[in-house]
Amino acid sequence: MASGKISPRQKMINMMYLVLTAMLALNVSKDILRVLDKLDKGMNATVSTVESGTATIYSAIEAQVAENPRAIPINDRALKVKEESESLFGLLKLTKEVMIAQTGGFDKEGRYKGSDNRDVGENYLLNDKSVGGQGKAKEIKERIIAFRNFLETQSDGDETMKRIVAETFNLEDEVVEGTKMSWERATFAELPLAGVIPFLTDLQSRVRRMEAKTAEHLYGQIDANTLKFDNVMAVVTPKSTYVTQGDYLEADVFLAAYDKGRNPQFIGVTPQSVENGVGKIRIQGSGSGSKTLKGSMRIPGSDTDYPFELTYTVAPPSVVISATKMNVLYRNVDNPIEISVPGVAPENLVVSGSGITGKAGNYIANVTNVTGKEVVISVTVKEKDGKSRKAGEKLYRIKGLPQAVGTVFKKKEGLISTSLLAKGVVEAEYQDFPFDLPLTVKAFDIKLEGKPAIQVKGNKVPNELRDQIERLRPGSSVSIRRIKAETPQGTRIENISNIVLDVQ
């Protein structure tokens, strides 16, 4: 442009054009370097988040050791995973630190002074020691392969786990513009320092993610059926604390935490039988007024006693109408009710009330179709002479079922790993509800962040979504809503809370 038969003025114009073009190229380069710097800082923040979650899993595994001998070998494996991860992570960290130091360190704004330096990365990572380099990329590749093989040995044959590890650390040769290159040259060649550092940080992120998944897998291998408790309390659950003369006090006495293979011993009271840690006590009521039952329990092989005490009342005969499960009646469910009049045979009772069915002392109140918010249950006794006498009545309030809670692995919100979520089963249950009313999820909508909601039949995350879930970035949200379930009687339940989870 500045040679040939042209005027001196034109030569000057052409030279100025070249200088201007170079300056423009330099500005673009600086913008790119700033972007790469921000990218690296963002990935480092993600690494810190994953490290925090993994530390929690390690602590959970270690906490099991004192209570569960089966956790000891798992903890040993977890410590080895942590050791191997730290070793590889440290190598990558040292590699970054050396190259940053060789290019002048950081400026006042915290950026690399040598961010545009192409020589240090090429020499330190790719050039062999025989020509003055360090060949560090080859060492990194060998260490990553060894780490990948080690993690596969910790998968316990889990094919999904092995596949994820292999995909995360895929170091195969690549074809770049028609030329086959080694992984290390295709990754690091001809890049400025600001381009090399994010690649190394990405490798650190992969190490931490796979460490977290492996630790989570190991935690799941601990025997979930082992009883774990650090406190024991004696509990008395009477069928009733109101006993009439001639009737019997019946109560269950048991330890809140127990080993079903070792029944407790009783002191001060003799139960009729002991099953799965529960003593069956039956005492005939005599006299009248307040009575107290005292005793203690002891775990076999231990010299520690756990005292219990029960106060009950013995009263003259009277009618008793009590809801077995609650003090109100609920719609859309069968409310079991026991009705008895002391001294009167159950077959001689006449029980009436909207939605009441049953006989011989055991009744069901189904108030689904009852108009209003209250129902009265009346009891009449058939006398031997054929006449009837009213024994009593009671007013019950009618309520609808509360909102059920949707969960995945007992989580309704918060963090969950992508591997767990991909295998998730959507469940619904009534929490803090007096009925044992199991629900079976029949359908739900699932929405991954950035994607439209998908309608699902059944209660499992569909197979076609598993890969998409496992590829979600940490922090991405997954919501499960419009959950539909059924009771064992086929009643459709749609008042179920949504599930909102963030993957890690």
C-alpha positions in Angstrom: 0.0 0.0 0.0 3.0 2.4 0.6 5.1 1.2 -2.3 4.9 1.4 -6.1 4.5 4.5 -8.3 2.4 6.7 -6.1 2.8 10.2 -4.8 4.4 10.9 -1.4 1.0 12.2 -0.2 -0.8 9.0 -1.1 2.0 6.9 0.6 1.3 8.9 3.8 -2.4 8.4 3.6 -2.0 4.6 3.1 0.4 4.4 6.1 -2.1 6.3 8.3 -4.8 3.8 7.2 -2.6 0.9 8.3 -2.0 2.6 11.7 -5.7 3.3 12.2 -6.6 -0.3 11.3 -4.1 -1.6 13.8 -5.4 0.7 16.5 -9.0 -0.5 15.9 -7.9 -4.1 16.1 -6.1 -3.3 19.4 -9.3 -1.9 20.9 -11.4 -4.9 19.9 -8.7 -7.1 21.5 -8.9 -5.2 24.8 -12.7 -5.6 24.8 -12.4 -9.3 24.3 -9.8 -9.5 27.1 -12.1 -7.8 29.5 -14.9 -10.2 28.6 -12.6 -13.2 29.2 -11.6 -11.7 32.6 -15.2 -11.4 33.6 -15.9 -15.0 32.4 -13.1 -16.3 34.5 -14.3 -14.5 37.6 -17.8 -15.9 37.1 -16.5 -19.4 36.8 -14.4 -19.0 40.0 -17.6 -17.9 41.8 -19.4 -21.1 40.6 -16.4 -23.2 41.8 -16.7 -21.7 45.3 -20.5 -22.5 45.4 -19.9 -26.1 44.5 -17.1 -26.4 47.0 -19.5 -25.2 49.8 -22.1 -27.8 48.9 -19.5 -30.6 48.7 -18.2 -29.7 52.1 -21.7 -30.2 53.5 -21.9 -33.7 52.0 -18.4 -34.6 53.4 -19.6 -33.5 56.9 -22.8 -35.5 56.5 -20.8 -38.7 55.7 -18.4 -38.1 58.6 -21.3 -37.5 61.0 -22.6 -41.0 60.2 -19.3 -42.7 61.3 -19.9 -42.4 65.0 -23.5 -43.9 64.7 -23.2 -46.4 61.9 -20.2 -48.7 61.4 -21.2 -49.2 57.7 -20.3 -45.5 57.1 -16.6 -46.1 58.0 -15.5 -47.5 54.6 -17.7 -44.9 52.8 -16.0 -42.1 54.8 -12.6 -43.6 53.9 -13.5 -43.5 50.2 -14.9 -40.0 50.5 -11.6 -38.8 52.1 -9.7 -40.4 49.1 -12.0 -38.6 46.7 -11.3 -35.4 48.5 -7.5 -36.0 48.4 -7.4 -36.8 44.7 -9.6 -33.8 43.9 -7.5 -31.4 45.9 -4.4 -32.7 44.2 -5.6 -32.2 40.7 -7.3 -28.9 41.6 -4.0 -27.7 43.1 -2.1 -28.5 40.0 -4.4 -26.4 37.9 -4.3 -23.6 40.4 -0.5 -23.6 40.5 -0.3 -23.6 36.7 -2.4 -20.5 36.6 -0.4 -18.8 39.3 2.9 -19.5 37.6 1.8 -18.1 34.3 0.3 -15.0 35.9 3.4 -14.4 37.8 5.6 -14.8 34.7 3.6 -12.1 32.9 3.7 -9.5 35.7 0.9 -10.5 38.0 -2.2 -8.3 38.4 -2.8 -4.6 37.8 -4.6 -2.2 40.3 -8.0 -3.3 38.9 -7.2 -7.0 39.5 -6.7 -7.9 35.9 -3.7 -9.8 34.5 -1.0 -7.4 33.4 0.0 -9.9 30.7 -3.5 -10.7 29.6 -2.5 -10.4 25.9 0.7 -12.4 26.3 0.8 -15.4 23.9 4.3 -16.6 24.5 4.2 -17.6 28.2 1.1 -19.9 27.8 2.6 -21.5 24.6 6.0 -22.1 26.2 4.8 -23.2 29.7 1.9 -25.4 28.5 2.9 -26.8 25.1 6.6 -26.5 24.5 8.6 -29.5 25.6 11.3 -29.2 28.2 13.9 -30.1 25.6 13.3 -26.7 23.9 13.0 -24.7 27.1 9.3 -25.2 27.9 7.5 -27.1 30.6 5.1 -29.2 28.7 2.6 -28.7 31.5 -0.5 -29.4 29.4 0.6 -32.9 28.8 1.1 -33.4 32.5 -2.4 -32.0 33.2 -3.9 -34.3 30.6 -2.3 -37.3 32.2 -3.4 -36.3 35.7 -7.0 -35.7 34.5 -7.1 -39.1 32.8 -5.9 -40.7 36.1 -8.5 -38.8 38.0 -11.2 -39.8 35.6 -10.3 -43.5 36.0 -10.2 -43.1 39.7 -13.8 -41.6 39.8 -15.1 -44.5 37.7 -13.8 -46.9 40.3 -16.0 -45.0 42.9 -19.2 -45.3 40.8 -20.1 -48.8 42.1 -21.1 -49.8 38.6 -23.5 -46.9 38.2 -23.6 -46.5 34.4 -25.1 -43.0 34.5 -22.3 -41.9 36.8 -19.6 -43.4 34.6 -21.1 -41.7 31.5 -21.2 -38.3 33.2 -17.5 -38.6 34.3 -16.4 -39.7 30.9 -18.2 -36.9 29.1 -17.0 -34.3 31.6 -13.3 -35.3 31.1 -13.3 -36.0 27.4 -9.7 -35.4 26.3 -9.8 -37.0 22.8 -7.9 -35.5 19.9 -9.8 -32.9 17.9 -10.0 -32.0 14.3 -9.5 -28.2 13.8 -10.0 -26.8 10.3 -9.3 -30.1 8.8 -6.2 -30.8 10.9 -6.1 -33.4 13.7 -4.7 -31.9 16.9 -4.0 -33.3 20.4 -6.4 -32.2 23.1 -3.8 -30.0 24.7 -2.8 -28.1 21.5 -6.4 -27.7 20.4 -7.3 -26.3 23.8 -4.4 -23.9 24.5 -2.5 -23.2 21.3 -2.1 -19.6 20.1 -4.2 -18.1 22.9 -3.4 -15.1 25.0 -3.1 -15.5 28.7 -6.6 -14.1 29.2 -7.9 -17.0 27.0 -5.8 -19.7 28.7 -6.8 -18.9 32.3 -10.6 -19.4 31.8 -9.9 -22.9 30.2 -7.9 -23.9 33.3 -10.7 -22.5 35.6 -13.2 -24.5 33.6 -11.1 -27.7 34.3 -11.1 -26.7 38.0 -14.9 -26.4 37.8 -15.3 -29.8 36.3 -13.1 -31.3 39.0 -15.2 -29.8 41.7 -18.5 -30.8 40.0 -17.4 -34.4 39.6 -16.1 -34.4 43.2 -19.5 -33.3 44.4 -21.4 -35.9 42.3 -19.1 -38.6 43.6 -19.4 -37.5 47.2 -23.2 -37.4 46.8 -23.1 -40.9 45.3 -21.0 -42.3 48.2 -23.4 -40.7 50.7 -26.2 -42.6 49.1 -24.3 -45.9 49.6 -24.6 -45.7 53.4 -27.1 -48.1 54.7 -30.3 -46.1 54.8 -32.1 -48.7 56.9 -29.7 -48.4 59.9 -31.4 -46.8 62.9 -29.7 -43.6 63.9 -30.5 -41.6 67.0 -28.7 -39.7 69.7 -31.5 -39.5 72.3 -34.1 -41.8 73.6 -37.4 -41.0 75.3 -40.1 -43.2 76.8 -43.5 -42.5 75.3 -47.0 -43.7 76.4 -49.9 -43.6 74.0 -53.1 -44.7 75.6 -56.1 -45.6 73.5 -58.1 -43.5 76.0 -57.4 -41.8 79.3 -61.0 -42.0 80.2 -62.0 -45.4 81.7 -65.3 -46.5 83.2 -65.7 -48.9 86.1 -65.3 -52.4 85.0 -63.6 -51.4 81.7 -59.9 -51.6 80.9 -57.1 -49.1 80.4 -55.3 -49.9 77.2 -52.0 -48.2 76.2 -48.9 -48.6 74.1 -45.6 -47.9 75.8 -42.6 -47.7 73.7 -39.2 -45.9 73.1 -39.3 -43.2 70.6 -36.2 -44.7 69.0 -35.5 -48.4 69.0 -33.9 -51.4 67.3 -36.6 -53.9 66.3 -34.1 -56.7 66.8 -33.8 -55.9 70.5 -37.0 -55.4 72.5 -36.7 -53.3 75.7 -37.1 -54.6 79.2 -39.8 -53.2 81.5 -39.5 -52.4 85.2 -42.4 -51.7 87.5 -45.1 -52.9 85.1 -45.6 -56.1 83.1 -46.9 -55.8 79.6 -49.1 -58.5 78.0 -46.6 -58.6 75.1 -43.7 -56.7 73.5 -43.6 -56.4 69.7 -41.1 -54.3 67.7 -40.1 -52.3 70.8 -43.8 -51.6 71.8 -45.2 -53.0 75.1 -48.9 -53.8 75.1 -50.4 -52.8 78.5 -53.9 -53.7 79.7 -55.0 -52.6 83.2 -58.6 -53.0 84.5 -60.1 -49.8 85.8 -61.3 -49.9 89.4 -62.6 -47.3 91.8 -63.0 -43.8 90.3 -61.0 -40.7 89.9 -57.5 -39.9 88.7 -55.1 -42.8 88.5 -51.3 -43.0 87.7 -49.3 -45.7 85.9 -45.6 -45.6 86.5 -42.7 -47.7 85.3 -39.4 -47.6 83.3 -37.8 -49.2 80.3 -34.3 -50.4 79.6 -32.4 -51.3 76.5 -30.9 -54.8 76.7 -27.2 -54.7 77.7 -27.6 -51.2 79.1 -28.0 -50.0 82.8 -29.8 -46.8 81.9 -33.5 -46.6 82.8 -36.0 -44.5 80.9 -39.0 -43.7 83.2 -42.5 -43.2 81.9 -45.7 -42.0 83.6 -49.4 -42.0 82.5 -52.3 -40.3 84.3 -55.8 -41.5 83.5 -59.3 -41.2 84.8 -61.7 -43.9 86.0 -65.3 -42.7 85.8 -68.8 -44.1 86.1 -70.5 -45.3 82.9 -71.5 -42.7 80.4 -71.8 -42.3 76.7 -68.5 -41.7 74.8 -68.5 -40.4 71.2 -65.1 -39.6 69.9 -63.5 -39.2 66.5 -60.8 -41.8 66.2 -58.5 -39.5 64.2 -59.5 -35.9 65.0 -61.9 -33.5 66.7 -63.4 -32.4 63.3 -64.8 -34.3 60.3 -63.2 -33.8 56.9 -64.8 -33.9 53.5 -63.5 -36.2 50.7 -62.3 -38.8 53.2 -63.8 -41.5 55.4 -63.7 -40.3 59.1 -63.5 -43.4 61.4 -65.5 -43.0 64.6 -65.7 -45.3 67.6 -69.0 -45.1 69.6 -69.7 -47.0 72.8 -71.9 -46.8 75.9 -70.3 -48.6 78.9 -72.5 -51.6 79.9 -74.3 -51.6 76.6 -73.6 -54.2 73.9 -72.4 -52.4 70.7 -75.2 -54.1 68.7 -77.8 -52.3 70.9 -76.7 -48.9 69.8 -78.5 -46.8 67.2 -76.2 -44.1 65.7 -77.7 -41.4 63.4 -76.3 -38.4 61.6 -75.7 -37.2 58.0 -73.2 -39.4 56.2 -72.9 -42.0 59.1 -72.6 -45.7 58.3 -71.4 -48.7 60.2 -72.3 -50.9 63.2 -71.1 -52.6 66.4 -69.3 -49.6 67.7 -67.2 -48.8 64.6 -68.6 -46.2 62.2 -67.6 -44.1 59.3 -68.6 -40.5 58.8 -68.5 -39.4 55.1 -69.5 -35.8 55.1 -68.5 -35.0 51.5 -72.0 -34.2 50.4 -73.3 -32.8 53.7 -74.6 -29.2 53.3 -73.3 -26.7 55.8 -70.3 -26.6 58.1 -71.6 -28.8 61.0 -73.1 -32.2 61.6 -74.7 -33.7 64.7 -74.1 -37.4 65.7 -76.8 -38.8 68.0 -76.7 -42.1 69.9 -79.8 -44.1 71.1 -79.8 -47.3 73.1 -82.3 -50.1 72.4 -83.5 -51.4 75.8 -84.5 -55.0 76.4 -88.2 -54.0 76.6 -88.0 -52.7 73.1 -88.0 -49.1 74.0 -85.3 -46.7 73.2 -83.5 -44.0 75.2 -81.3 -41.2 74.1 -77.7 -41.7 75.3 -76.3 -38.4 74.0 -75.2 -36.4 71.0 -72.2 -34.3 69.8 -71.8 -31.5 67.3 -68.9 -31.8 64.9 -67.4 -29.1 62.6 -66.9 -30.0 58.9 -63.7 -29.0 57.1 -62.2 -29.5 53.7 -58.9 -31.3 53.3 -55.8 -29.1 53.7 -53.4 -28.4 50.9 -51.1 -31.3 50.2 -47.4 -30.8 49.8 -45.6 -31.8 46.6 -42.0 -33.0 47.0 -39.1 -34.6 45.1 -36.8 -36.7 47.4 -38.8 -35.0 50.2 -37.7 -31.6 49.0 -40.3 -29.0 48.1 -37.8 -26.2 47.6 -34.1 -25.4 47.8 -31.0 -27.0 46.2 -30.8 -30.4 44.6 -28.2 -32.1 42.4 -29.0 -32.6 38.7 -28.3 -36.3 39.0 -30.9 -36.7 41.8 -33.5 -34.6 40.0 -33.1 -36.5 36.8 -34.1 -39.7 38.7 -36.8 -37.9 40.6 -40.2 -39.2 41.6 -42.9 -36.6 42.3 -44.7 -37.3 45.5 -47.6 -35.6 47.4 -48.5 -36.0 51.0 -50.5 -34.3 53.8 -48.1 -33.0 56.4 -49.1 -32.6 60.1 -52.4 -34.2 59.2 -54.1 -36.7 61.6 -55.1 -39.1 58.8 -52.9 -41.6 57.2 -54.1 -40.7 53.7 -51.5 -41.7 51.1 -51.7 -39.9 47.7 -50.5 -41.3 44.4 -49.4 -38.6 41.9 -51.0 -39.2 38.5 -49.8 -36.1 36.5 -47.8 -32.9 36.7 -46.2 -30.1 34.7 -42.5 -29.6 34.8 -40.7 -26.5 33.6 -36.9 -26.2 33.1 -35.5 -22.7 33.2 -35.7 -21.1 29.8 -37.9 -23.8 28.4 -41.7 -24.2 28.1 -43.6 -26.4 30.6 -44.1 -30.0 29.7 -47.1 -32.1 30.8 -46.2 -35.4 32.3 -48.5 -38.4 33.1 -47.5 -40.5 36.0 -45.1 -39.5 38.9 -41.6 -39.8 37.4 -39.4 -37.4 35.6 -39.6 -38.6 32.0 -36.5 -40.2 30.5 -36.4 -37.7 27.6 -35.8 -34.9 30.1 -33.0 -36.5 32.1 -30.1 -35.4 29.8 -31.6 -31.9 29.6 -31.7 -31.7 33.4 -28.2 -33.0 33.9 -26.9 -30.3 31.5 -28.5 -27.5 33.4 -26.1 -24.9 34.7 -25.8 -24.6 38.5 -28.4 -22.2 39.9 -30.9 -23.0 37.2 -34.5 -23.3 38.4 -36.9 -26.2 37.8 -40.5 -25.9 38.8 -43.1 -28.7 39.1 -46.7 -27.5 39.3 -50.3 -28.5 38.5 -49.7 -31.7 40.4 -52.7 -34.1 40.4 -53.0 -37.1 42.7 -55.5 -39.6 43.8 -56.4 -41.2 47.2 -56.7 -45.0 47.5 -60.4 -44.6 47.0 -59.9 -42.8 43.7 -60.8 -39.3 44.9 -59.0 -36.8 42.7 -56.8 -34.3 44.6 -55.6 -31.1 42.9 -54.9 -28.8 45.8 -51.2 -29.6 45.9 -48.4 -27.0 46.4 -45.8 -26.4 43.7 -42.2 -27.6 43.9 -39.5 -25.1 43.1 -35.9 -26.4 43.1 -32.5 -24.9 42.1 -30.0 -27.4 40.7 -26.3 -27.5 41.7 
